[in-house]
Amino acid sequence: MLSLSRRLVSSRVLVFNTAVAPNAHVPRARWYSAEAQENVLYTRLKSDVKTFMRSKTQPDLNVIKGILSDITYASKATPNAREPNTDADISVLIQRAIKRRQESVTQYRAGGRVDLAKVEETEVAVLQRYLPEQMNEGEIEAEVKKIVEKVGAKEPRDLGRVMKEWSVDGARAPKKVVSEVAKKVLNEK
């Protein structure tokens, strides 16, 4: 037979375990169900990190780890910063990374470092795989003309109204390009 102290320890463990047990059976799937639909790009980046680690594809792995680091930094940058939790937010971060690398390419080429420029260009190619297909200037102009007709904009000072109605995702058409096209369309009127 078990000694009295051993039975007490066993009963305490049992009581402790029964107190914890109800919390241990909470289904975990519901915590992730809404996140999976909203954040497909982040999930894809995380799974690609694992894939690149397994295949030991170092250049791609470094680029993706850098983007994940940018996402983490963006969520902690300011005290009131919100986490970039949508594909559009993450796409903006990827576009910034592409822009940084393109600037580096021009500087490397100006400095005569073609080898480093090629490395940056391959990183740009890796990053562009994660962006949605970009709208060309003709498509943007067609959308802007529809909005101009809908809003009734007639002069360049109506640019704000046109931009307010623009509903295409910023990942497909950067606001700066849209603004330039809208100015051009409004100046033609």
C-alpha positions as CSV (number, residue, x, y, z in Angstrom):
1,M,0.0,0.0,0.0
2,L,1.0,3.5,-0.6
3,S,2.1,5.6,2.3
4,L,-0.1,8.4,3.5
5,S,2.2,11.2,2.2
6,R,2.4,9.5,-1.2
7,R,-1.4,9.3,-1.4
8,L,-1.6,13.0,-0.5
9,V,0.8,14.0,-3.2
10,S,-1.0,11.8,-5.7
11,S,-4.3,13.4,-4.7
12,R,-2.9,16.9,-5.0
13,V,-1.6,16.2,-8.5
14,L,-4.9,14.8,-9.4
15,V,-6.8,17.8,-8.0
16,F,-4.3,20.1,-9.8
17,N,-4.7,18.3,-13.1
18,T,-8.5,18.4,-12.9
19,A,-8.4,22.1,-12.3
20,V,-6.2,22.6,-15.4
21,A,-8.0,20.0,-17.6
22,P,-11.0,22.1,-18.6
23,N,-8.7,24.7,-20.1
24,A,-6.6,22.2,-21.9
25,H,-9.5,21.0,-24.1
26,V,-10.2,24.3,-25.8
27,P,-10.3,23.8,-29.5
28,R,-7.4,25.7,-31.1
29,A,-8.8,25.9,-34.6
30,R,-11.2,28.7,-33.9
31,W,-8.3,30.9,-32.8
32,Y,-6.8,30.7,-36.3
33,S,-9.8,30.5,-38.5
34,A,-10.4,34.2,-39.1
35,E,-6.7,34.9,-39.4
36,A,-6.1,32.4,-42.1
37,Q,-8.6,34.1,-44.5
38,E,-7.3,37.5,-43.8
39,N,-3.6,36.9,-43.9
40,V,-2.9,34.6,-46.7
41,L,0.4,36.3,-47.7
42,Y,1.8,36.1,-44.2
43,T,1.0,32.4,-44.0
44,R,2.6,31.9,-47.4
45,L,5.8,33.7,-46.3
46,K,6.0,31.6,-43.1
47,S,5.5,28.3,-45.0
48,D,8.1,29.4,-47.6
49,V,10.6,30.0,-44.9
50,K,10.2,26.4,-43.8
51,T,10.5,25.2,-47.4
52,F,13.6,27.2,-48.1
53,M,15.2,26.0,-44.8
54,R,14.6,22.4,-45.8
55,S,15.9,22.9,-49.3
56,K,18.8,25.1,-48.1
57,T,18.0,27.8,-50.6
58,Q,20.0,30.5,-48.8
59,P,19.4,33.6,-50.9
60,D,15.6,33.1,-51.0
61,L,15.6,32.3,-47.3
62,N,17.4,35.5,-46.4
63,V,15.0,37.6,-48.4
64,I,11.9,36.1,-46.8
65,K,13.4,36.3,-43.3
66,G,14.1,40.0,-44.0
67,I,10.4,40.6,-45.0
68,L,9.2,38.8,-41.8
69,S,11.6,41.0,-39.8
70,D,10.1,44.1,-41.5
71,I,6.6,42.9,-40.6
72,T,7.7,42.4,-36.9
73,Y,9.4,45.8,-36.9
74,A,6.3,47.5,-38.4
75,S,4.2,46.1,-35.6
76,K,6.5,47.4,-32.9
77,A,7.7,50.6,-34.5
78,T,5.6,53.0,-32.5
79,P,3.7,52.5,-29.2
80,N,0.3,52.7,-31.0
81,A,1.3,50.8,-34.1
82,R,-1.0,48.1,-35.2
83,E,0.3,44.8,-36.6
84,P,0.3,44.6,-40.4
85,N,-2.4,42.0,-40.5
86,T,-3.8,42.2,-44.0
87,D,-2.3,41.3,-47.3
88,A,-2.4,44.9,-48.4
89,D,-0.3,46.0,-45.4
90,I,2.3,43.3,-46.1
91,S,2.3,44.1,-49.8
92,V,3.2,47.7,-48.9
93,L,6.1,46.4,-46.9
94,I,7.2,44.2,-49.8
95,Q,7.0,47.1,-52.2
96,R,9.2,49.2,-49.9
97,A,11.7,46.4,-49.8
98,I,11.7,46.2,-53.6
99,K,12.2,50.0,-53.8
100,R,15.1,49.8,-51.4
101,R,16.8,47.1,-53.4
102,Q,16.2,48.8,-56.7
103,E,17.9,52.0,-55.4
104,S,20.8,49.8,-54.2
105,V,21.0,48.3,-57.7
106,T,21.4,51.8,-59.3
107,Q,24.0,52.8,-56.6
108,Y,26.0,49.5,-57.1
109,R,26.0,49.9,-60.9
110,A,27.1,53.6,-60.5
111,G,29.9,52.3,-58.3
112,G,31.0,49.6,-60.7
113,R,29.9,46.7,-58.4
114,V,27.9,44.6,-60.9
115,D,28.2,41.5,-58.7
116,L,26.3,43.2,-55.9
117,A,23.8,44.6,-58.3
118,K,23.0,41.2,-59.6
119,V,22.5,39.9,-56.0
120,E,20.0,42.7,-55.4
121,E,18.2,42.0,-58.7
122,T,17.7,38.4,-57.7
123,E,16.3,39.5,-54.4
124,V,13.9,41.8,-56.2
125,A,12.8,38.9,-58.3
126,V,12.1,36.8,-55.2
127,L,10.1,39.6,-53.6
128,Q,8.0,40.2,-56.7
129,R,6.7,36.7,-56.6
130,Y,4.8,37.7,-53.5
131,L,3.1,40.7,-54.9
132,P,-0.2,40.5,-56.9
133,E,-0.1,41.3,-60.6
134,Q,0.5,45.0,-61.0
135,M,-1.9,47.2,-63.1
136,N,-0.2,48.8,-66.1
137,E,-0.7,52.5,-66.8
138,G,-3.4,51.9,-69.4
139,E,-5.5,50.0,-66.9
140,I,-5.1,52.6,-64.3
141,E,-6.0,55.4,-66.7
142,A,-9.2,53.5,-67.7
143,E,-10.2,53.1,-64.1
144,V,-9.4,56.8,-63.4
145,K,-11.5,57.9,-66.3
146,K,-14.5,55.9,-65.0
147,I,-14.1,57.5,-61.6
148,V,-13.8,61.0,-63.1
149,E,-17.1,60.5,-65.0
150,K,-18.8,59.0,-61.9
151,V,-17.6,61.9,-59.6
152,G,-18.1,64.6,-62.3
153,A,-14.5,65.9,-61.8
154,K,-13.6,68.6,-64.3
155,E,-10.4,70.2,-63.2
156,P,-7.2,69.4,-61.4
157,R,-8.4,70.6,-58.0
158,D,-10.9,67.7,-58.0
159,L,-8.0,65.3,-57.6
160,G,-8.9,64.6,-54.0
161,R,-12.4,63.5,-54.9
162,V,-11.1,61.1,-57.5
163,M,-8.5,59.6,-55.2
164,K,-11.1,59.2,-52.5
165,E,-13.2,57.0,-54.8
166,W,-10.2,54.9,-55.9
167,S,-10.9,51.4,-54.6
168,V,-8.3,49.2,-56.2
169,D,-5.9,47.6,-53.8
170,G,-2.7,49.6,-53.2
171,A,-0.7,46.4,-53.8
172,R,-1.9,46.3,-57.5
173,A,-1.6,50.0,-58.2
174,P,0.6,52.3,-56.0
175,K,-1.2,55.5,-55.0
176,K,1.6,57.6,-56.3
177,V,1.2,56.2,-59.8
178,V,-2.6,56.6,-59.6
179,S,-2.2,60.2,-58.5
180,E,0.0,61.0,-61.4
181,V,-2.3,59.4,-63.9
182,A,-5.3,61.2,-62.3
183,K,-3.5,64.5,-62.6
184,K,-2.8,63.8,-66.3
185,V,-6.4,62.9,-67.0
186,L,-7.8,65.9,-65.1
187,N,-5.3,68.3,-66.9
188,E,-6.6,66.9,-70.3
189,K,-10.1,68.1,-69.5
